[in-house]
């Protein structure tokens, strides 16, 4: 029914160029693909620059991932009853692939923060103090 295709992960140098500004991380979200947008948002969060939880950057990442697939990803409501099990298997495989690529992006986030001299635990410290855990 559906096959999950591999994606082309941008090179580290290209990602760094997309998220880096004149004095560190850029202030505006990159207009390029969702991979760059995900990395930029997670960098700003972990560096303590933007302290709101980055819950919507996941949608940017999924949009990037889905652009490499042959056909649009259908909604479950559009799948015939006899094909629902196939669709669930496809979604499970898709989620595993997305997780694999997200791990690559998260490693790039850590590397970018190290290269630009940011403390990658600053957000954890701020949130830990705010929640009374530190």
C-alpha angles and dihedrals in degrees: 000000000000130000123201108232126209118252131224107244113212117244117262092244091055092049091048091050091050096051100035120094132186095281103024126301116015117252097221125066112256114255091215125094125319093260090066091044092052093049092046093050094047091047091053092048097047092044089056094243096116110030100186114102111266096230098142098051087081089071091055089052094048090048089054091048094048093052088071094056122098097235135018114277106254125224118247091243089062094055119096114245094248091055098048094099091053089049092051090051089050092050090049090052091045091052091051091052092046089052090051092053092043089057089055090050092048091053088052089051091055092046093049092050090050093047093049093045099247125145104245091201098054095102091048090053094048094047092043091055093044091053093045095245097119 
